[in-house]
Amino acid sequence: MPVKNAIELLKIIDVDKDFRTALNKCKNLDEVSMCLNSRQLNFSPSELDEAVDFLHSKCQTYEVADQLLSKADWIKYLLFSTAKQ
């Protein structure tokens, strides 16, 4: 399920430094897609939003919520900034 994939990405992005580095090195949306596909983490922007809303509702502190929203913003930036190239 794509929403599950987005949730998984939000969870692993902090702990898998190599994967995060690989995503940061992507120069365009095709490379980002290939990187996500290599981990079977396909999802749409609306599915990412749904995943963030779901996880955000489970946050018990403002700090955890801020961390989640920061990760989501980074992923959105990565997707949108590479889409223009």
C-alpha positions as CSV (number, residue, x, y, z in Angstrom):
1,M,0.0,0.0,0.0
2,P,1.4,3.4,-1.0
3,V,0.4,5.1,2.3
4,K,2.2,2.4,4.2
5,N,5.3,3.1,2.0
6,A,5.2,6.8,2.8
7,I,4.9,5.9,6.5
8,E,7.9,3.5,6.2
9,L,10.0,6.3,4.5
10,L,9.1,8.7,7.3
11,K,10.2,6.1,9.9
12,I,13.5,5.0,8.2
13,I,14.8,8.4,7.0
14,D,16.4,9.1,10.4
15,V,18.0,5.8,10.9
16,D,19.2,4.8,7.4
17,K,22.0,7.4,6.7
18,D,23.0,5.7,3.5
19,F,19.5,5.8,2.0
20,R,19.1,9.4,3.1
21,T,22.5,10.3,1.4
22,A,21.4,8.5,-1.7
23,L,18.2,10.5,-1.8
24,N,20.1,13.7,-1.3
25,K,22.4,13.0,-4.3
26,C,19.4,12.6,-6.7
27,K,19.5,15.2,-9.4
28,N,16.0,14.8,-10.8
29,L,12.7,13.2,-10.1
30,D,13.5,10.1,-12.1
31,E,16.5,9.4,-9.8
32,V,14.4,10.0,-6.7
33,S,11.8,7.6,-8.1
34,M,14.4,5.0,-8.8
35,C,15.9,5.4,-5.3
36,L,12.4,5.0,-3.7
37,N,11.6,2.1,-6.1
38,S,14.8,0.3,-5.0
39,R,13.3,0.1,-1.5
40,Q,9.7,-0.5,-2.8
41,L,8.6,2.9,-1.3
42,N,6.3,4.2,-4.1
43,F,3.7,6.8,-3.1
44,S,2.0,9.9,-4.4
45,P,2.1,13.4,-2.8
46,S,-1.5,12.9,-1.5
47,E,-0.5,9.6,0.0
48,L,2.4,11.3,1.7
49,D,0.0,13.9,3.1
50,E,-2.3,11.1,4.4
51,A,0.7,9.3,6.0
52,V,1.8,12.5,7.7
53,D,-1.7,13.3,9.0
54,F,-2.0,9.7,10.4
55,L,1.4,9.8,12.1
56,H,0.9,13.4,13.3
57,S,-2.3,12.3,15.1
58,K,-0.3,9.8,17.0
59,C,2.4,12.3,18.2
60,Q,2.4,12.7,22.0
61,T,4.7,15.8,22.2
62,Y,5.3,18.9,20.2
63,E,8.9,17.9,19.7
64,V,7.9,14.6,18.1
65,A,5.4,16.4,16.0
66,D,7.9,19.0,14.9
67,Q,10.4,16.2,13.9
68,L,7.8,14.5,11.9
69,L,6.7,17.6,10.1
70,S,10.3,18.5,9.4
71,K,10.9,15.1,7.8
72,A,7.8,15.5,5.7
73,D,8.9,19.0,4.5
74,W,12.3,17.6,3.6
75,I,10.7,14.8,1.5
76,K,8.3,17.3,-0.2
77,Y,11.2,19.6,-0.9
78,L,13.2,16.7,-2.4
79,L,10.3,15.7,-4.6
80,F,9.4,19.2,-5.8
81,S,12.9,20.5,-6.2
82,T,13.9,17.6,-8.3
83,A,10.7,17.7,-10.3
84,K,11.7,21.0,-11.9
85,Q,15.0,19.7,-13.2
